[in-house]
């Protein structure tokens, strides 16, 4: 949920900090006090377009910052996004900061890391949703209608099965399209692959031969140095007069000759003999190594030529001999398909036929679930709308069949609305006002509750209503706030009466400059604000008493 909102130099707001709580939060105030400005600042956090004229007069930069506390489910959804962007994330909080500059150098930060606007939008869409005339309205996007219906219908497993079948079909169709390229392209492809396959085959490659040849090349290049080093080592250890082995032998013999004088010398003699034998063994190995060495310029040329051939093939087909051989297997398979096009086409066509059947079977089952859910959800939404001053409205969910399969099913789903009796139902996104959209979303949230974003912001949800209807709107918002944090901008006391917290948005003049402030009202302040909402600018004892009664009655409902 949104816990803290900081705004600096935005429109007529110079510095503002608001701390919100869970449950139902209401924002009220006089017309023109700055409610729309506050929501505009929040809109920046949701990725709205930044404009230089949003910056307070006389300032060079505006800043909006919000801190969100998140639950485990939201943390699990956000973790891959933060991991992909290499952004610090502890799973409990998200800090968003957006800077708007007159010079156009606008910046966005997530948990202190500089990110793109796209990265911001992918995160905040899982945190907060605004429903209002000038904000981000998910109901205006018909693609969201399908998701809302599937969430209500519990279509997740069916949709997953359908998408798997659809992906198999898409792959099979791609395979057929590849096989059915033009004859000239097919022959050109065959010629190219045949040349590549022959070139690789002619090299008679052996796995690992490049490493073996590199080793042999080093030995051939340094054969003289290796011979000198190993023969020299043999001579020093064993081959020449006074060699190390001879000296060690003499030392051991001298000690052994005195064993009858002091037997302790035997331990020393034994160590020397062991060293002598080890050195003699090393000397023998060095001699064998040197005898095996050959300096053969012709063989070196052969090795270098072979490595050059391998290097040429690696530049074309793979970084190792194993990669080159794997590539040849791949192109040989494609060649076989291209050269036997009729059989390959028949096999893929049969695959497509089976995939289409699988998609159709899964899709029809999914469509049946959606059609029934559409009727149920529409009926429930209309029932909820009756309490929201839209009792005469007709709400429809239409599932229009598509000409071909899509990744989301066999139909397009769209919400239709006839606000008044006798009118033809039309796409809701084209005719619904901001207030109607807010109330429809409220009705949808009541009819099909589920996990969406943790914070819902309603603007103009009370447009065009009053009296008993306004009271029912307040009740529904408070009910919704038992599961999610709700922020609502309202001018109706019947709605505000149900709030867990009420904030007053007020405009004042300081040093000749207009500024907007937000105050969390205490009990007395809330009564005064409710009295103003009830009776206008003039507050009387009667309006104060009415305000107290309204708040008290809403608490016990």
Secondary structure, DSSP 8 states (H G I E B T S, - for coil): -EEEEEEEEETTEEEEEEE--SSEEEEE--TTSSHHHHHHHHHHHTT----GGGB-TT-SEEEEEEEEE--HHHHHHHHHHHHHTT----SSEEEEEEEEETTS--EEEETTEEE-HHHHHHHHTTTEEEESTTS--GGG-HHHHHHHHHHHHT-HHHHHHHHHHHHHHHHHHHHHHHHTS-HHHHHHHHHHHHHHHHHHHHTT--TTHHHHHHHHHHHHHTHHHHHHHHHHHHIIIIISTT-HHHHHHHHHHHHHTTTTT-TTHHHHHHHHHHHHHHHHHHHHHHHHHHHH----HHHHHHHHHHHHHHHHHHHHH-SSHHHHHHHHHHHHHHHHHHHTHHHHHHHHHHHHHHHHHHHHHHHHHHHHHHHHHHHHHHHHHHHHHHTTT-TT-EEEEEEEEEEEEETTEEEEEEEEEE-STT---EEHHHH--HHHHHHHHHHHHHHS-----SEEEEESTTTT--HHHHHHHHHHHHHHTTTSEEEEE-S-HHHHTT-SEEEEEEEEEETTEEEEEEEE--HHHHHHHHHHHHH-S---HHHHHHHHHHHHHHHT-
